[in-house]
Amino acid sequence: MMRHLWKKLTDIKLPFWVMFMNTFSMAVGFYMMIPLLASYLLHDLLLSVTIVGVISAIRSLSQQGLSAFCGTLADRLGYKRTIVVGLLIRTFGFGMFGFVDHVPGLIIACFFSGLGAALFQPASYAYYAALSTPQNRITVYAIREMLSNLGFVVGPVLGALLMGFHFKYVSLTATLIFVFSFFLSLLLLPRIKNEQKPQDARMLPQMKKVLQNRAFRRFMVFTMISWSLVAQLYMAVPFRMNQIAPEANIGLIYSCGAVVMVLLQVPFAKLGQSKMQPFGVLSLATLLLAAGLFTIGMTGSMIGIYAGVIAFMIGQVFLQPMMNTMVSEFAGSGSIASYFGFNSFALSIGAMLGNVGGGYLYDLGTVLGWRALPWICFLLFGLMNIFFMLKEQGRRTDSKTVSV
């Protein structure tokens, strides 16, 4: 058994090891600092909630808002080069957090932190797609998500330990982690020899070509709606716990969900691909997301909260690897980073709509005295998306039948 395991490990090529290490280390660096940043700004620097919200929004805007442009840029410059430049820029941004204590400096740090991610994230997904094959791609993306979730488990624990000394140590440690990823990528990550450049290397025509793909536009709408449900988790759980058990440990709930994702990510992703059609997997994922939120909202006990969070996390286990696999299939052999960049931008819109719409529904339900309102809306919203995704899968099947 050990010999078989060793053979499987040695069959993994160096670029995969480098990318897997990058994914894990960057997740640890991100999750050890960003979740603690708001607390530091509020309690240590004594900034107002509004200012903290603006600073956080700038990071999200620079990361998600520029992702489509940066993805197209990655197709022109090459994936390795864009990953390295992105890591260097994020390293600079994360390092600034430990040395500035005024709003202009914090805004600059947030902007560069987001810009770095906007550069390396689409390029990273594209690099994974270029290294993998259609047969193992779902497994590759599942491993990537598993390592990212493992970073989500480790990062906050490490950040909390360092926060006991000072936030500066959190910032410096996260910066050193990204320095490690930078040199790891620069020295050990090879340029992909068969990386195909788009025929038209100009930025705007290339972006226009991606948007002209009608099937991909529909796909982005589907994932955007599903992602609006994903965005609810970090609002729904605190909202319900404040009503049910304000003294309970919310971190324990999120950690439990993250452990579930780490354990189930690879086997469940492979199971979904082997047993179902792509949009069928996305539909199952959306159903679990919506049902998980419905359970969180309608239950009156902590056991129900845990059950809802676990169902929600299993939905994400199915959603993310299949979504990334389908993006790479839409892209084909060229403009892979452009497609990932546009999809990332669509997900950011979904997250924004989910946060704003969800917050409105929570308040509206409270004002009207109908507390079931948001949870019923989330369930109906998910079911509506499932209906159209299954219809899209039927359209795909019919087109393949006609072509045969």
N, C-alpha and C positions, 0 to 999 in steps of 0.2 A: 504493500500500500504506500509506504514512504517512498519507494523507488518510483512508483507511478506519479505521486505528487511532485517529486523532484523533477521528473521529466516534463510535466506540465509547466512547471515554473521556468525551467530552462528553455522551453519552447517560446516563451514570451520574449520578443526582441527588445533591444535596448531602448529604442524610441518610446515604446509603450511604458517601460519602467520609468523613464524620465517624466513622461506625461502623467502617469499615475502618481508619482511622487510630487509633481507640481500641483496636481489637483488637491491632494491631501494637505500639503503644506500651506497652500494659499487659502484653503478653507479654514485651517486652524488660525492663520494670521488674521483673516477677516472676522471670524466669529469670536475671537478673543478680544477684539477691540470695538467693533461697530455696535454690538449690543450694549456696551458699557459707555459709549460715547455720550449718549443723551444724559445719562446719570451724572457723568463728569461735568458736562456743560451746565446742568441745572443746579447741582449741589455744590460743586467746587468753584466754578466760575460765576455762579449766581446769575446766569442769563435767564431771560424770560422764556416761557414755553413757546411763545410765538417766534422768537429769534431761533430757538433750537429747532423748531419745525422748518423754518426757512433754510437753515444750514443743512439739515437732513435732506430736504427737497432738492437742494442744489446738487448734492452727491448723486441722488437718484436720477435727476434730470440729465446731468452730464454723462452718466453711465448708460442709461437706457435711451435717452434722446439722441445720442450720437452713435448708437450701436449700428444703425443701418449704414451710415456713412463710413464708419470705421471697418465694418465688415467688407464693404466694397473696396476700401483702401487695402485691406489685407490680401484680397485677390490680386491686386496689382503689385504689392511690395513683396509678397511671399509670407507664408504663415509663420515660419520661425522668426523672421525679422520683426514682424508685427507683435508676436508674443513677447520678444525680448524688450522691444521699445515700450510696450504696455506695462510690463513688470517694472521697468526702470521708472516710469512716470508714477505708477502707484506707490513704489517705494519712497519716492520724494514726497508724495502727498501724505502717506502714513507717518513718515518721519516728522513732518511739520506739526502734526497734532501734539507732539510731546514738547514743542518749543514755543508755540504761540498761545497767547491767552487773550487775544483781542478778536473781535468779530471779523474784520477784513482778512486777517491771517487764517482764521478758521474756514472762511468761505473759499479762499484760495486752496487750502488743503483738501477740502471736500471736492472742489472742482477737479483737481489733479487726481485724486483718488478714484473718482468716477470715470474720468477720461482714460486712465490706465486700464480699468476693467473693460471699458468700451472697446479698447484696442485688442486686448489679449483674449477676451472671452469668445467672440465669434471666430477668431483665428484658431483658438484652442479646439473648439468643436470641429472646425474644418480639418484641423490636423488629425484629430481622431478619425474623422470620416475617410481621409486620404490614406491613413495607415491600415484601416480595417477593410474587410470584405463584406459583401451583402450577407454572407452566411454568419459571420461572427459580430456584426456591427451592433446588434441589440445587446449582446453580452458585454461588449466593450463599453457601451454607454451605461449599461447597468452597473458595471464596476466603477465607472467614473462617478455616478451618482452615489454609490455606496461609500466611496472614499470621501466625497464631499459631505455626506451625512455623518461620517465618522469624525470629520473635522468639526462638525457642529456639536458633537458630543464632547470632544476634547477641548476645543477653543474656549468656550465660556468658563470651564473649570480653571484652565490656566490663567485666563484673564482675571477671574475673581481672586486668585491667589496673589497675582501681581498688583492688583488694585489695592490690596491691603497695605502696600508700601506707598505707591503713588501712581497716578495714571501715566506719568512719564515712562515708567518701566513697562507698562502695557504697550505704549506706543513704540518704544525702542525695540522691544521683543518682536512685535509684529513686523516692524521694519526689517529687522535682521532675518526674519523668516522669508520675507520677499526678496531680500538680498541673496539669500541662499537659492531661491527659485530662479532668480535672474542669472546667477553664474551657472547653475545646473543646466538651464536652457541654453545659455550662450556657449558652453563648453561641450555639452554632451548631446544636445538635441540636433540631429542632422537635418539639413535641408532636404525636403522630399524631392527626389529626382524626377518622379513622374508627375509632379504638381503641374496641372494644366492651367495656363492663364486664359482668361476670357479672350475671345477673338477681338473684341473691341475693348481696348484697355482704358478708354475714356470713362470718367467716373459717372457722369449723368446718363449717358446711353446705357451703361451697364446696370445702373439702378433702375432705369426705366424698363429694361428688359425683364428684370426680376418681377416688377409690378405688373407686367403684361401677362404673366402666367396666371390665368384665371383660376385654375384649380388650386394654386398656391395661395391666392388671395382668399378663397373660401376656407382653406385650411387655417390661415391666420385668424380668420374670424372665429372659427371653432375653438382654436387654442386660446384665443383672447378671452372668450366667454368662460372656458374651463378655468383659466388662470384667475379670473375675477373671483372664483370660488376659492382657489388656493390662497388668495390674499386675505380671506376672511379669518384664517386660523388664529392669527395673532391679535385679532380684535374679538373674535367670538369667545375664546377661552377666558380671557380676562373679564369680559363683560358678564359671562355667566357665573364665573367664580365669585365675582363681586356680589352677585345676587344670592348664591347658594352657600359658599364657604369662603369669606374674605380672608380668613387666617390660613388657608391651605397653601401649600408650596407649589406655585405655578411652574417653577423651573423643573420640578420632578415630573410633571405631566409632559412637558416638551421633551425632556430627556428620555422618557419612556417611549414616546412616539419616534424619536430619532433612533433609538436602539432597535425598534421594530423595523424601521426602514433599512438599517444596516444589515440585519439578519435576513430579511426577505427580498432585498432588492434584486439580486442576481437570479435566484431560482424563480421568483414570480415573474420577472420580466421575460425570461426564457419561456416559461410556461404560457404566458399570454401570446407570445409570438407564434408558438407551435400550435396552439389550439384555436386561435381567432384571427380574423382579418384585422388589418391595421386600425380602421375606424371602429371596429368592434372593441378593440383594446382601449381606445380612447373613450368609447362610450361606457365601458365598464368602470374605467377610472373616474369619469365624471359622475357616474351613479354613486360610487363609493364616497367621493368628495361631498356630494349633495346630501347623501344619507348620513354621513358623519356629522355634518353641520346640523342637520335636522335633529339628530340624536342629542348633540350637545345642547341645543336650544330647548328641546321639549322634555329632557330628563330633569328630575328633581334631586339627583344624588351625584356624588363624586364618582361612583361606579359608572354611571351613565356618561359622565364627562370623559372618563378614561376610555370607555368603549367607543364613543364618538371620535375621539382623537385617533385611536388605533385604526378605525375604519377609514378615517380621512387620510392617514399616513399610508395605508395600503393602496388607496387611490393614487397617491403620488408615486408609489412604487411602480404602478402600471403606466402612469402618465408620462413621466419625464423621459425614460429611455426610448419609448415608442415615438414620442414627439420628436426627439432628436434624430432618430433613425429615419422618420418620414421626411424631415427637412433635408437630410442628405440625399434621399432618393429624389426629391423634387429638384435638387440642384444638379444631379447627375455628376459629370466629371469636371465641370467648370463652375466658377462663381459660387463655390460652396460657402465661403465666409460671408458673401453678400446675402445669401439666403438665411443663414443663421443670424446675421445682423438685423435683417428685416423682421424675422420672427421674434427676436429679442425685443425689438421696438413694439411689436404687437402685444407681447406679454406685458410690457410696461404700461401700455394703455389699459389692458385688462386689469392690472393691479390697481391703477389709479381709479378706474370705474368701480372696482370692487370696494376699495377703501371708502371712496366718497359715497357711493350708493349704499353700501352696507351701513355706514355710519348714519345716513339719513333714515334708513329703515329701522335701525335700533331706536333712534329718537322718536320716529313717528309711531312705532309700536308702543313706546312708553307713554307718549302723549295721548294716544287714542285708548290706552288701556287694553290693547290687544297684543300681548307680548309674543304671541305665536306668529305675528305678521312677518318678521324678517326670515324666520326659519322656514315657513311655508313658501315664501318667495324664492329663497335659495333652492329649495327642492324643485319647485316648478321651473325655475330658470335652468337648472341642470337637466331636467327631463326634456325641456324644449330643445336644448342643445343636442341631447342624445338623439332625439327624433331626426333632426337635420343631419347629424353625422351618419346615422344608419342609412338615411336616404342617399347621402353622398357615397357611402360604400356600395349601395345598390347600383348607383350610376357607374361606379368604377367597374363593378362586376359585369354589368351589361355591355360596357364598351369593350372589355376584354373578350367577351363572348362573341361580339360582332366582328372583332378583328381576327379572331380565330376562324 
